[in-house]
Amino acid sequence: MTENTGLIGGLSATQSEDGVWRNSQGVALPVSASDLERHEYCPLSWSLSREGNSGQGEAIAAGIKRHAEIHSQMKDFKDVQTQMRRSVTIWTWWFSVIIALSIDAVAFNYIDDVITPIYMARYLALWSVTTLIVGLIAISVPWRSWIGINETVPRQKTKFLEERDDLNQFWEPKGFIGGWFEAGRVEASLLFGSIVLGLHAIALAAADNREQATFILFITAMTWTLAASWQLQRVLLSDSELQSMKKDIDLEEDVEIAYSDNDVDSNLLSDEKLGLRGRPDQIVIVDGQFSPVEQKTGKVPKNPHSSHRMQLLAYLHLVEKSTNKSSPYGVLRYGSENLHQIPWTDSAKSELYDAVFEIQRLMVEGGAARNHERPGKCRNCSRRYACNDSLV
């Protein structure tokens, strides 16, 4: 422990050997991602914010309104995307049933007298029960980890949201474990196969002869065809709506939204060891990697602002700690067409840690001062009204 201690602004803490400032209970002083953004912009603006001077101006109000609109668009997109995936999955299964029933109808019409429908029904019923038992066992036990198969990306997303008490789930209820679409293709295939085999067994058991069995299978296939046609119409309507919404929010084809912040009932990601906390605007999944996205409104700069970059570095750290996976980059988004990838490198991590330590030091020792000589920066500062050291 260093001897550099102090009591300024109501906070008392000492700096530990790892650089983190902790109070007498050993708790790291809290630093938010927004603190990092304000401090990077101007330490004096950050200090004014801690004193209760909130940002003022039309740009602040417009930014809050725009963030709410973005979240609403993201939520609507996710709802439609989920509905479409369900529709596609159901249609695929139903179409598979049609093919299976059609093949059976032809086979039973031309098969020789070696086996009767009732004996075939018994075999299919036994096969159906066996498949059902295997499917239930596959769902109940962690067989993938036993044989060294990694979890699917959708399951990782669900597990990430499920295990995080500090992230509210907007699109799935608490405790939702993925359902049909994330439990795994093997499990879903086994359960679906059990249903198909069971239907075959019931149909054949009700048939007195081969001609009757063929007729039952044919009628069943036609019924499934009508249902599949209706489901296909739902798929096409959902796809049309989804493509329109993608254009509105400028989302690429292979991007999956895992989380979106609405500033109302979203809680914080946190790293208690470092004292860092915050909530990104969105967390997306790209190529199996969780990446935070920070949306910025207002005037579009030629290059990312250093303050915005620092805020995104904080989110990259928090996502890494929450998922136990390092993201290669985060995304700063200015408007619909100006996107910047911010690499998450070792030097970026060191830069973030130094900024956190400096803010914690100022929370204890005080002494925050303006870090620039740019009148334009002071002119655009939302706390200029409370600043005695403004250049304008």
C-alpha positions as CSV (number, residue, x, y, z in Angstrom):
1,M,0.0,0.0,0.0
2,T,1.2,3.5,-0.7
3,E,1.1,6.3,1.9
4,N,-0.7,8.6,-0.5
5,T,-4.1,9.2,1.3
6,G,-6.5,12.0,1.7
7,L,-10.0,13.2,2.5
8,I,-11.4,15.6,-0.1
9,G,-14.9,15.7,-1.4
10,G,-16.1,13.3,1.3
11,L,-14.1,10.3,0.1
12,S,-11.3,8.6,2.0
13,A,-9.3,5.9,0.3
14,T,-5.8,4.5,-0.2
15,Q,-4.1,3.3,-3.4
16,S,-3.4,-0.4,-3.4
17,E,-0.4,-2.0,-5.1
18,D,-2.5,-2.8,-8.1
19,G,-3.2,0.9,-8.6
20,V,-6.9,0.8,-7.5
21,W,-8.0,3.2,-4.9
22,R,-10.0,1.5,-2.2
23,N,-11.8,2.7,1.0
24,S,-11.3,1.3,4.5
25,Q,-13.6,-1.7,3.7
26,G,-11.4,-2.6,0.8
27,V,-14.1,-1.6,-1.8
28,A,-12.8,0.1,-5.0
29,L,-14.0,3.6,-5.5
30,P,-16.8,3.5,-8.1
31,V,-16.0,5.0,-11.6
32,S,-18.6,4.9,-14.4
33,A,-18.0,4.8,-18.1
34,S,-19.7,8.2,-18.2
35,D,-17.1,9.5,-15.7
36,L,-14.4,8.4,-18.0
37,E,-16.0,10.2,-20.9
38,R,-16.4,13.4,-19.0
39,H,-12.9,13.2,-17.5
40,E,-11.3,12.6,-20.9
41,Y,-13.2,15.6,-22.4
42,C,-12.2,17.8,-19.5
43,P,-11.4,16.9,-15.9
44,L,-13.0,20.1,-14.7
45,S,-16.2,19.2,-16.5
46,W,-16.1,15.8,-14.7
47,S,-15.6,17.6,-11.4
48,L,-18.5,19.9,-12.0
49,S,-20.7,16.9,-12.7
50,R,-19.7,15.3,-9.4
51,E,-20.7,18.5,-7.7
52,G,-24.2,18.2,-9.1
53,N,-24.0,20.4,-12.1
54,S,-25.9,18.5,-14.8
55,G,-25.3,19.1,-18.5
56,Q,-27.6,21.6,-20.1
57,G,-28.5,22.5,-23.6
58,E,-30.6,21.5,-26.5
59,A,-28.0,18.9,-27.6
60,I,-28.4,17.0,-24.3
61,A,-32.2,16.8,-24.6
62,A,-32.0,15.8,-28.2
63,G,-29.5,13.1,-27.4
64,I,-31.7,11.6,-24.7
65,K,-34.7,11.5,-27.1
66,R,-32.6,10.0,-29.9
67,H,-31.2,7.2,-27.6
68,A,-34.8,6.3,-26.6
69,E,-35.8,6.1,-30.3
70,I,-32.8,3.9,-31.1
71,H,-33.6,1.5,-28.3
72,S,-37.2,1.3,-29.4
73,Q,-36.1,0.5,-33.0
74,M,-33.7,-2.2,-31.7
75,K,-36.4,-3.8,-29.6
76,D,-38.9,-3.8,-32.5
77,F,-36.2,-5.3,-34.7
78,K,-35.4,-8.1,-32.2
79,D,-39.1,-8.9,-31.8
80,V,-39.6,-9.3,-35.6
81,Q,-36.3,-11.2,-36.0
82,T,-37.3,-13.7,-33.2
83,Q,-40.7,-14.2,-34.8
84,M,-39.3,-14.8,-38.2
85,R,-36.8,-17.4,-36.9
86,R,-39.6,-19.2,-35.1
87,S,-41.7,-19.2,-38.3
88,V,-38.8,-20.5,-40.4
89,T,-38.1,-23.3,-38.0
90,I,-41.7,-24.3,-37.8
91,W,-42.1,-24.2,-41.6
92,T,-38.9,-26.3,-42.0
93,W,-40.2,-28.9,-39.7
94,W,-43.7,-29.0,-41.2
95,F,-42.3,-29.3,-44.7
96,S,-40.1,-32.2,-43.5
97,V,-43.2,-33.9,-42.3
98,I,-44.8,-33.5,-45.7
99,I,-41.9,-35.1,-47.4
100,A,-41.8,-38.0,-44.9
101,L,-45.5,-38.7,-45.2
102,S,-45.4,-38.5,-49.0
103,I,-42.6,-41.0,-49.1
104,D,-44.4,-43.3,-46.7
105,A,-47.6,-43.1,-48.8
106,V,-45.7,-44.2,-52.0
107,A,-43.8,-46.9,-50.1
108,F,-46.9,-48.4,-48.5
109,N,-48.7,-48.4,-51.8
110,Y,-46.1,-50.5,-53.6
111,I,-44.5,-52.5,-50.8
112,D,-44.9,-56.3,-50.9
113,D,-46.7,-58.4,-48.4
114,V,-43.7,-59.0,-46.2
115,I,-45.0,-56.7,-43.4
116,T,-48.5,-55.5,-42.4
117,P,-49.3,-51.9,-41.4
118,I,-50.0,-52.9,-37.7
119,Y,-46.6,-54.5,-37.4
120,M,-44.9,-51.5,-38.9
121,A,-46.9,-49.3,-36.5
122,R,-45.5,-51.2,-33.5
123,Y,-42.0,-50.8,-34.7
124,L,-42.5,-47.1,-35.3
125,A,-44.1,-46.6,-31.9
126,L,-41.1,-48.3,-30.2
127,W,-38.7,-46.2,-32.2
128,S,-40.7,-43.0,-31.3
129,V,-40.5,-43.8,-27.5
130,T,-36.8,-44.6,-27.7
131,T,-36.1,-41.4,-29.6
132,L,-38.1,-39.4,-27.0
133,I,-36.2,-40.9,-24.1
134,V,-32.8,-40.2,-25.8
135,G,-33.9,-36.6,-26.5
136,L,-34.9,-35.9,-22.9
137,I,-31.6,-37.3,-21.7
138,A,-29.7,-35.1,-24.1
139,I,-31.5,-32.1,-22.8
140,S,-31.0,-33.0,-19.1
141,V,-27.3,-33.9,-19.1
142,P,-24.2,-31.7,-20.2
143,W,-23.2,-34.3,-22.9
144,R,-21.4,-31.6,-25.0
145,S,-19.0,-30.8,-22.3
146,W,-18.3,-34.5,-21.7
147,I,-17.1,-34.9,-25.3
148,G,-15.4,-31.5,-25.7
149,I,-18.0,-29.7,-27.8
150,N,-18.3,-25.9,-27.2
151,E,-21.6,-24.2,-26.6
152,T,-23.3,-22.6,-29.6
153,V,-23.1,-18.8,-29.9
154,P,-26.9,-18.4,-29.3
155,R,-26.6,-20.6,-26.1
156,Q,-23.7,-18.4,-25.0
157,K,-25.8,-15.3,-25.4
158,T,-28.7,-16.8,-23.4
159,K,-26.3,-18.0,-20.7
160,F,-24.7,-14.6,-20.6
161,L,-28.0,-12.9,-20.1
162,E,-29.4,-15.5,-17.7
163,E,-26.4,-15.4,-15.4
164,R,-26.1,-11.6,-15.3
165,D,-28.4,-10.3,-12.5
166,D,-27.2,-6.8,-13.5
167,L,-28.6,-7.1,-17.1
168,N,-32.4,-7.1,-17.6
169,Q,-33.5,-9.2,-20.4
170,F,-35.8,-7.4,-22.8
171,W,-36.5,-10.2,-25.3
172,E,-36.7,-13.3,-23.1
173,P,-38.2,-13.6,-19.6
174,K,-35.9,-14.2,-16.6
175,G,-34.9,-17.9,-16.5
176,F,-35.5,-18.5,-20.2
177,I,-32.9,-21.1,-21.3
178,G,-33.2,-20.8,-25.0
179,G,-36.2,-23.0,-26.0
180,W,-36.4,-24.8,-29.3
181,F,-34.0,-22.4,-31.0
182,E,-31.0,-22.5,-28.6
183,A,-31.2,-25.9,-26.9
184,G,-29.2,-27.4,-29.7
185,R,-30.1,-29.0,-33.1
186,V,-29.4,-32.5,-31.8
187,E,-32.0,-32.2,-29.0
188,A,-34.6,-30.5,-31.2
189,S,-34.1,-33.1,-34.0
190,L,-34.6,-36.0,-31.5
191,L,-37.8,-34.6,-30.1
192,F,-39.1,-33.7,-33.5
193,G,-38.2,-37.2,-34.8
194,S,-40.1,-38.7,-31.9
195,I,-43.2,-36.7,-32.9
196,V,-43.0,-37.7,-36.5
197,L,-42.5,-41.4,-35.7
198,G,-45.4,-41.3,-33.3
199,L,-47.7,-39.8,-35.9
200,H,-46.7,-42.5,-38.3
201,A,-47.5,-45.2,-35.8
202,I,-50.9,-43.8,-35.0
203,A,-51.8,-43.5,-38.6
204,L,-50.7,-47.0,-39.5
205,A,-52.4,-48.5,-36.4
206,A,-55.7,-47.1,-37.5
207,A,-55.4,-48.6,-41.0
208,D,-57.0,-52.0,-41.7
209,N,-55.1,-52.6,-44.9
210,R,-52.3,-51.1,-47.0
211,E,-54.7,-49.1,-49.3
212,Q,-56.3,-47.5,-46.2
213,A,-52.8,-46.7,-44.8
214,T,-51.8,-45.1,-48.1
215,F,-54.9,-43.0,-48.1
216,I,-54.4,-41.9,-44.5
217,L,-50.9,-40.9,-45.1
218,F,-51.8,-39.0,-48.2
219,I,-54.6,-37.1,-46.5
220,T,-52.3,-36.3,-43.6
221,A,-49.6,-35.0,-46.0
222,M,-52.2,-32.7,-47.7
223,T,-53.3,-31.3,-44.3
224,W,-49.7,-30.6,-43.4
225,T,-49.2,-29.0,-46.8
226,L,-52.0,-26.5,-46.1
227,A,-50.5,-25.7,-42.6
228,A,-47.0,-25.3,-44.1
229,S,-48.3,-22.9,-46.8
230,W,-49.9,-20.7,-44.1
231,Q,-46.6,-20.8,-42.2
232,L,-44.6,-19.9,-45.3
233,Q,-46.8,-16.8,-45.8
234,R,-45.9,-15.7,-42.2
235,V,-42.2,-16.3,-43.0
236,L,-42.3,-14.1,-46.1
237,L,-44.2,-11.3,-44.3
238,S,-41.8,-11.4,-41.4
239,D,-38.8,-11.3,-43.8
240,S,-40.2,-8.3,-45.7
241,E,-40.7,-6.4,-42.4
242,L,-37.3,-7.4,-41.2
243,Q,-35.5,-6.2,-44.3
244,S,-37.3,-2.9,-44.0
245,M,-36.3,-2.5,-40.3
246,K,-32.7,-3.4,-41.1
247,K,-32.5,-0.5,-43.5
248,D,-34.0,1.8,-40.8
249,I,-31.4,0.9,-38.2
250,D,-28.6,0.2,-40.6
251,L,-27.8,-3.3,-39.2
252,E,-25.7,-5.8,-41.2
253,E,-26.9,-9.3,-42.1
254,D,-24.7,-11.3,-39.7
255,V,-25.1,-9.2,-36.6
256,E,-27.0,-10.5,-33.6
257,I,-28.3,-8.1,-31.0
258,A,-27.7,-9.6,-27.5
259,Y,-28.7,-6.5,-25.4
260,S,-30.0,-3.0,-25.7
261,D,-30.0,-0.3,-23.0
262,N,-33.1,1.8,-22.4
263,D,-31.8,4.1,-19.6
264,V,-34.9,3.2,-17.5
265,D,-34.9,-0.4,-16.2
266,S,-31.4,-1.5,-17.3
267,N,-28.9,-2.0,-14.6
268,L,-25.2,-1.8,-14.7
269,L,-22.4,-4.1,-15.8
270,S,-19.7,-3.9,-13.2
271,D,-16.2,-4.9,-12.3
272,E,-16.0,-4.8,-8.5
273,K,-12.3,-5.3,-8.4
274,L,-11.5,-2.3,-10.5
275,G,-14.6,-0.3,-9.4
276,L,-15.7,0.2,-13.0
277,R,-19.4,0.1,-14.0
278,G,-21.6,1.1,-16.9
279,R,-24.1,0.0,-19.5
280,P,-23.4,0.2,-23.2
281,D,-26.1,1.2,-25.7
282,Q,-26.1,-2.3,-27.3
283,I,-24.1,-5.5,-27.1
284,V,-24.0,-7.3,-30.4
285,I,-22.6,-10.7,-31.5
286,V,-20.4,-10.6,-34.6
287,D,-18.6,-13.8,-35.7
288,G,-19.2,-15.3,-32.2
289,Q,-17.8,-12.4,-30.4
290,F,-19.6,-10.1,-28.0
291,S,-19.0,-6.4,-28.9
292,P,-20.3,-3.3,-27.3
293,V,-21.8,-0.5,-29.4
294,E,-22.0,3.1,-28.3
295,Q,-24.4,5.3,-30.2
296,K,-23.6,9.0,-30.4
297,T,-25.9,11.7,-31.6
298,G,-25.4,15.3,-32.7
299,K,-22.7,16.6,-35.0
300,V,-20.7,13.8,-36.8
301,P,-16.9,14.2,-36.4
302,K,-14.3,13.2,-38.9
303,N,-12.6,11.0,-36.3
304,P,-13.9,9.5,-33.1
305,H,-13.6,11.8,-30.1
306,S,-11.1,10.7,-27.5
307,S,-13.8,11.0,-24.8
308,H,-16.1,8.7,-26.7
309,R,-13.3,6.2,-27.3
310,M,-12.5,6.1,-23.6
311,Q,-16.1,5.4,-22.8
312,L,-16.2,2.5,-25.2
313,L,-13.0,1.1,-23.8
314,A,-14.8,0.9,-20.5
315,Y,-17.6,-1.1,-22.0
316,L,-15.1,-3.4,-23.7
317,H,-13.6,-4.2,-20.3
318,L,-17.0,-4.7,-18.7
319,V,-18.2,-7.0,-21.5
320,E,-14.9,-9.0,-21.3
321,K,-15.3,-9.4,-17.5
322,S,-19.0,-10.4,-17.9
323,T,-18.5,-13.0,-20.7
324,N,-15.0,-14.2,-19.8
325,K,-14.2,-13.6,-23.5
326,S,-12.1,-10.8,-24.9
327,S,-13.8,-8.8,-27.7
328,P,-11.4,-7.8,-30.5
329,Y,-13.1,-4.4,-30.9
330,G,-16.1,-2.2,-30.0
331,V,-18.1,0.1,-32.2
332,L,-18.6,3.9,-32.0
333,R,-21.5,4.9,-34.1
334,Y,-22.2,8.5,-35.2
335,G,-25.5,8.5,-37.1
336,S,-26.4,5.7,-39.6
337,E,-23.3,5.6,-41.8
338,N,-20.4,6.7,-39.7
339,L,-19.0,3.7,-37.8
340,H,-15.6,3.3,-36.2
341,Q,-14.1,0.1,-34.8
342,I,-12.1,0.7,-31.7
343,P,-9.5,-2.1,-31.1
344,W,-9.3,-3.7,-27.7
345,T,-5.6,-4.1,-27.4
346,D,-3.1,-4.4,-24.5
347,S,-2.2,-0.7,-24.9
348,A,-5.9,0.3,-24.8
349,K,-6.4,-1.7,-21.6
350,S,-3.4,0.1,-20.0
351,E,-4.8,3.4,-21.1
352,L,-8.2,2.6,-19.6
353,Y,-6.7,1.5,-16.2
354,D,-4.6,4.6,-16.0
355,A,-7.7,6.8,-16.6
356,V,-9.6,4.9,-13.9
357,F,-6.8,5.3,-11.4
358,E,-6.5,9.0,-12.1
359,I,-10.2,9.6,-11.6
360,Q,-10.1,7.6,-8.3
361,R,-7.1,9.7,-7.2
362,L,-9.0,12.9,-8.0
363,M,-12.0,11.6,-6.0
364,V,-9.7,11.4,-3.0
365,E,-7.2,14.2,-3.5
366,G,-9.1,16.6,-5.6
367,G,-7.4,19.1,-7.9
368,A,-9.2,18.5,-11.1
369,A,-8.3,21.2,-13.7
370,R,-9.0,22.1,-17.3
371,N,-6.8,20.0,-19.6
372,H,-6.8,22.2,-22.7
373,E,-6.5,25.7,-24.1
374,R,-9.3,25.5,-26.7
375,P,-12.1,28.1,-26.5
376,G,-14.3,26.0,-28.8
377,K,-14.2,23.1,-26.4
378,C,-15.4,25.3,-23.6
379,R,-18.1,26.8,-25.8
380,N,-19.5,23.4,-26.5
381,C,-19.3,22.2,-22.9
382,S,-22.7,21.5,-21.4
383,R,-21.4,22.6,-17.9
384,R,-19.9,25.9,-19.0
385,Y,-22.6,27.8,-17.0
386,A,-21.1,26.5,-13.8
387,C,-17.4,26.8,-14.7
388,N,-15.2,29.6,-13.3
389,D,-12.2,28.6,-15.5
390,S,-14.0,28.7,-18.9
391,L,-12.1,30.2,-21.8
392,V,-15.2,31.8,-23.2
